[in-house]
Amino acid sequence: MFSRLIKPALLVMAVFALVWGLVYVYWQSTARMPSTGDVVVWLLAAPLALVMAVWGVSKARASLAGDAANPASQAAAAKGQGSTGGFRGGTAPGGGQHKTDADEARFCLSVLASSLRTPGGASVEELAAAVAEGKGAKPDPELKNDAGFPIFAARIAELEVDDEPRDELAEMPLSMSAGIDVSMLPDDRLRAMQSMRETLADLLPRADEAMLAAAPPTPASDNSTARQRDVPEEPLLRISLLLPGGWSEQERLLAAQWSQHTCRSEDPTHEWTVDYVRSEAGTTGWTLLDRVSLALNRESQKPALWIVMASESAISDSCVAQWDARGLLFSTTRRNGLMPGEASAGLLLTGAKDVRFASADAAQVARPAFGQLESSADASTVSRATMLGALAGRLAEASALEVTAIEWVVSDADHRASRVTEVAKLLQDRLPHVSFDENNLSTGTTCAHMGAASDFVGLALACHLAKEHQTHVMVASVSDAFARGAVLVGMPIPPAESAEKPVSA
């Protein structure tokens, strides 16, 4: 007790000494003879007032620090919010009491539908066939490096950039209020927005089907009170977009507004809430998926449908020029460079235990495991499979699943030898029963660099394989220099009796 009083006492003495010293010097320099009032004001009231001010500031700072730290989940939930509504991945729709970590480790999502647009095809069946056949990037006649030679790239052949999407974007509120010149949007931005819109247009009718199937029958009773009590509340409808970090904030907001406009155009009877997250270090498709899993499962009594989507394109002269200038572009002398690609993918999700939307043929997705490498995978030839193998092991453990039940692996490995080696090491060390040549599909070889869309493209393909072969599939992310992630897909994933919370290092 005595020791805790020493510091405040010394502080008070220091304040009084400082004030007295300054007043004494002032009186000496002005040859002033202080009155009794001067002594009371300057030698007693002034230092006391200063001590009280210091104490008040200290208490205010302590109070603010306490508010910021409680609850800590508020900061984590707010991270990456978009300005069109805010994504709160750590908070369930409508609130609700959080479960224990052991319960949350077993959360699963049901994938009611998926849609994608890739250079390998506009369906998961086409993409699976293209990857299995070894189709990949090839010299693009329209994209050239600074030396004038065609570069290797993979583009969506059916995707046309014309005046129609530009005209629609020009009518968005942001374009008019912020004075955005849509005609100056680079082709890669427009291609990504257009493919994302087509993907969303595929998913909205599937969401309508799910809501119609879940709609309860009209109560036979004429009692209005009974009818109101028996009819469940309407499901919450959410759309979360993962948009490229290389875009400007206005471009991301424009894409979100266009998605909202698409929802209203396709079916004005349903009100979808659209928000977006910026894809960057530490914020990938897996982090978005994990936040949605928490949100849908923490408050399972409130029925909800959630669409997650991502889209990115590098098919434009401006993007190629930037990559070339930064030394990122693949060439005969830069084998570890990137090949421009593009893709969009979306999934219609609900909580696995939501009986209103239960479907026997819906693939289930466990909570993902993800983390960051300490050093870049591009900076060394040393295998980076250690973290990926650890994440894969934790997924199997959390799902109480024997690794032999995992019969397929889907990754975004591309032409780079380091990424192929990393996946091969994973199979050798953790999944030796999985054939590298037959049951291992690498979307990056066919679609090249997909950026923000990479994780969801792999997940959509994995759901297709899980349903087609009635088995379990592991999806692994290796294309990024630092981010690593994995997720397990099954039909359905068995619950674990005891499980630890998935890795999110």
N, C-alpha and C positions, 0 to 999 in steps of 0.2 A: 504493500500500500504506500509506504513511504517513498519507495523508488519511483512509483508512478507520478508522484507529486513533484519530483525534482525538476523534470523537463519543463512543466508549465511555470514553476516558480522562477527558473532561470530565464524563461522567455519574458515574464513580467518585469524582472529586474533589468533585463537588457533594454526593453522598451522605455522604461523610466529613465535609465541612464542615457539613452540616446536622446530622448526629448530634453532632459535637463541640460545635457551638454550643448545641444543646438541653441536652446534659449539663453544659456549663459554666454555663449559666444556672441549671440545677437545683441544682448544687453551690453556686453563689454564694448562691442564695435560701435554702438550708437550712443554710448555714455548715458544710457537710460537708467533712472532710479525707479525700480518697480514698486508699484503700490501693493496693498494687501490683495486687491482684486486680481492684479497681474499674477501674483504668486499662486493664488487659488486656481485661476484659469489655466495658466501655462505649466505649472509644476505639479498639479494634481489632476484637474479635469481632462486636459489634453492627453496625457499618457494613458489615463483610464479609458478614454474614448478610443484610442488607438488599440489598446489591448482587447476591448470588446469587439472592435471591427475585425481584428485578426481571428478571434474566436468564432465570430459569425461566419466568416469566409470558410474557415476550416470545417465547420459543421455542414455548411451548404455543399461543399465538395464531397464530404463523406456520404451525404444523402443522395447526391446524384450518382455516385459510384455504386451505391447499393441498389438504386433503381435500375441501373444499366445491367447489373449482374443477375437480377431476379425478375423474370426467369431468364436463364441464359438461352433457352430455346427460341425466344423472340428474335434475338439477333440472327440466329442461324436460319430461322424461317424467313426473315426479311431479306436475307442476302440474295441478290439476283432478281429482285422484283422488277417487273415491268411497269411502266407508267400507265398502262391501260386497265389496271385493276389489281395488280399485285399478286404474286404467287406466294402462297403461304403453305409450303410443303410440310411443315411440322405441325400444322393445325388441321384437324379434321373439319370437313364442311359442317357448319353448325355447332362446332365446339365438341365437347365430350371429355370424359375422364380418361387420361392416358393409362394404358396398360403397363405391365411390367416389361423389363427388357427381354425376359425369357419368352413372354407371349409375343412381343413384337418381332422377335427373331424368326417366328414361324409365320408371319404375315405372308399371304400370297395374293396375287392378282389373277383374275380370269381375263383372258384375251378373247373378246367376243368377235372381233374382226380386225383385219389389218389391210393396209393398202400401201403401195409404193410405186415409185417411178425411178427406174435405174437404166443405165446403158445396157444391162443384161435383160431388160424386159419390164413390162408394166404389171407383172403379177409375180407372186412368189414361185409359182410353177415354172415360169419362163426364166426367172433368175436362177433357180436351182439347176435347170438344164444347161444354161449358159455357163455357169461356174463349173459344173461337172464336165462339160465339153472343153473347158480350158480357154474359152473366149476371153480376150483381154484387150487392153488399149492398143491402138495402132496409130500410125502417122495421120494427123488431121490436116486435110488440105487447106482449111481456113485459118488455122492457128500456126503461126511461125515465130521462131525466135528472132533475136536482133540480127542474126546473120542471114535471115531469110529462108531458113530451112523449116519444113514442117516438124512439129513436135508430136510426141506420143501423147494421146489423150483418149478419153472415153466419154462420149456424149450420148444423151438420150435422143435417138434418131427421130422419134415422133414429135419432139418438142419444138415448136415453131415460135419464134419471137416476132410478133407482128404488131400492128397498130391497135388491135382490139384490147389486149391487156393494158397497154399504155393508156388508152382512153379511159378505161375503168379506173385505173389508179389515179388518173388526173382528177376524177370526180370524188375521190376520198376527201373527207374533211381536212385532213392534215395537209394534203397537197394544196388546197385552196387557202387555208389559214396560215400555213408556214411558207407559202410561196415555193414549194418544191417543184422544180422543173422535171417532170417525169420523162420528158424526151431525152434528158441527159443521164438517166439511170444507166449504168453499165449493163451490158447484156447478161453478165453472170447474176446480177441481182434480179433482173427481170425473169430469167430462166428459173431461178430458185423459187421465186414467188409464184410463178405460173405453175410449176410442177407441184408445189405445195397446195395450191388451190385445187388442182385436179385430184390430188390425193384426198383432200378434205371432202370434196364432192362425192367421192366413193364411200366415205365412212358415214356421212350424215344419214343416208337411207338405211344403213345397217343399224344405226342408233335408233331410228324410228321403228324399225322392226322389233328391236329389243324392248322398246317402251310399249309397243302394242301387245307383244306377247306377255309382258308383265302386268298389263292393265287388269285390274280386278273386275269381275262381273258386276253389273248394276244391281244393287241390293233390291230384293223383291218387296221389302217392307215399305209402306207409305209413310212411315214415321221419319220426318226429316232429320231429327236428332240422331236416330239410329243410323241413317245413311251417312251422315257426317262422321259418325264415330267409326263406321266400318270401312270407309274408303281411305286407304293410306295416302299419305302426302305425295305430291309429285316429286320425281327424282331431281336432284340437283345436276345440272349439266355444265360441265367445265371443259375448256380446251386450253392446253398449255403448249406453247410453241418454244422450241429450242432453236434460236437463230444465231447466225455466225457472229463471232466477236469482231470480225473485220469490217462489219457493216457499221454505219453511223447509227446513232440512236434514233434519228428521224426515219431512217430506212427500216429499222426494226418495228417502229411504231406504225409505219405505213403498211407493212406486211400484216401486222395484227389487225389493223382496221379493215384491210381487204378480206381477211379471214372472217371477221365479224360480218362484213357485208355479204360474204358467200353464204354464211349460215342463214341470214335473213332472206336471201334470195331463194335458197333451196327449200326452206320450210319456215315461213314466218310465224307458225303456231308455236314454235319452241324457242325459248330464250336461252341461248348459250352465252356463258361468261368466258371471254377470251383474255388470256394474259400471256406474257412471254418472258423468257429467260435468256440471258446472253451466254452463249457458249464460250468458255474461256478456261484457263487452268483451274482445275478443281470443280468445274461445273460442266459435266458431260451428260450424255443421255442417261447414264446410270444414276447420277445424282438426282436428276429430275424424276426418273422412274421411282427411286427410293422415297422421295418426298410424297409422290402420289400414292404409293403403297401405304405409307403411314396415314395419309389423309383419309383414304377410303376405308381403312380397316380400324382406325381408332374410334370411329363413330359409325359402326356397321348398321345401326338402327335407322339411319337416314339413307335411303337408297340414292345412289349416285352413279352417273356414267361420266367417264373422263376420257377425253381424247388427248393423247400426247403425240406431238408431231415435230419433225425436224426437217430442214431442207438447206442445202448449200450447193453452190455451183462455182466452178473455177473456169468455165468455158467462156472466155472473153479475151480480147486482145489486151485490155488493160491489166487483167489479172496475170496473164502470161508475162507481160512486160515487168510487172512488179516481182514476180517469182524469179525471173531471169536476173534482174538487177540485184536481188538479195541472195543469189546463189542457191535457190531452192528448187530450180527447175531441173528435171531429169535430162541428161544428155549422154552422149557416148563417153564423155570425160567425167561426168558427174553421175555415177551409177546409183548413188544413194539419194538422188534428188526425187522430187515428187512429179507424178504425172497428173495433169488436170483431169478431174472427173466431176460428176454431179449426181445427186440423188435426192429424193425426198421419201419419207416414210412416216406412217401414222398408225397408231393402234387404238382401238376402242376398248377401254378397260373398265372393270368394276371389281369390287372386293370379292374374293373367292367364296366368302361365306354369305354373300348377298343372295338370299333365296329368290328374290324377285327376278333376278337376271341369271339364275343358274342355268347352265347349258352343259349337257353331257359331252359335247364335242368341243368344248372350249379348252384350249391349252392353259395351263397355269404357270405363272412365273413367280419364283421365289424372290426374296429381297436380294438385290445385287451386292457384291463385294467389290470395293474399288479402292485405289490408292495412288500415290505418286512415287515414281522412282527418284532416288537421290541424285542421279546423274543422267544425262541424256542418252537414250538408246542409240542415237546417231553418232555419238562421240567416241564410241568404243566398239570393238568387235567382240567384246566379252558378252556371253549370253545373259539376257535379262530375265530368264525364265524363273528365277527364284521367287519373285513376288507373285507372278502369275500362277505358279504351282501352289503357293501358299493360299492364294485366294480360292483356287479350285478346291483345295482340301477343306477349307472352311465352309464352302458352299455345301459340299457333300455331307460334312459333319452336322451342319445346322439343319439339313433336311433329313437326317437319319437315313441316308441313302448309301448303299454300297456303290463304290466307284464303278464296279462292273455293270451297273444298271445304266450308266451313261454310254450310249452307243454312237453318238455323233458329236462332232465339234464344229462350230461355225466361228470363224474369225474374220477380221478385216485385214489380215496380212496381205501384202501386195507384192510387187516385184522385188522389193529390197530383201537381200539375203538375210539381214539381221532379223527381220520380222518372221520370215519363213523358219529360220533356225529356232526362234523363240517358241513357236507353236510346236515344232517337231520335238523340242526338248520337253514341253509340257506333256505331249503324248507319251514320250519315252519314259518319263519319270512318274507321272501320275495316272495316265490312261493307256497303258501298253497294249490293251486289248482293242483299242480303236485304230483302225487302219488309216495310215496317213494318206494313202492314195485313193481310198474308196469312201471312207466316212468322215472326211475332213474337207470342208468347203471354205474357201477363202474368197470373200466377196471383193476384197481389194484388188485381186488380180483381174477381175472382170470390170469393175466399176471405177478403178483408179482411186484418186483421193476424193472422199465424200465428205470430209469435214464433220460438221455437226450432225449430219444424217447417218453417219456410220453405224452407231450403236443400234439405232432403231431398225435399220435395214437388216442387220444381223439378227435382231430379235424377231422380226417378222418372218424371216426365213427359218429360224429355229422353230417357231410355232408351227409352221407348215410341216417340217420334218417330224416333229413330235406327234402330230396328229396322223400323218401318213403312215408312220412306222410304229405308232403306239409305243413310244419309248421316251427316254430322257435325252436332252440335248444341252450341251454347255456352249455358251456364247462367250468368246474372249475378245477383248479389245487390245490391240497392240500397235495400231498405226501411229498413235501420237508419240512424241519423243519422251514424254514423262508419264502421262496418265495410263493407268492399267486398270482393267475391270473385268468382271466375269459375272454371269448370271446363269441360273439353272432353269430350264423349261421342261415340263413334263405333263403327263396325262393320267391323273393329276399327280402333283408332288405329294408324297406321303407326309403326314404331320410328324414332328419329332416330339418325343416325350420330354426331352431336355435339350436345350440348345442355347448356344451363346449368340450374342448379337453379331451380325455380319460385320466384316471389316469395313471401315470407312476411314482408313488412315490418311 
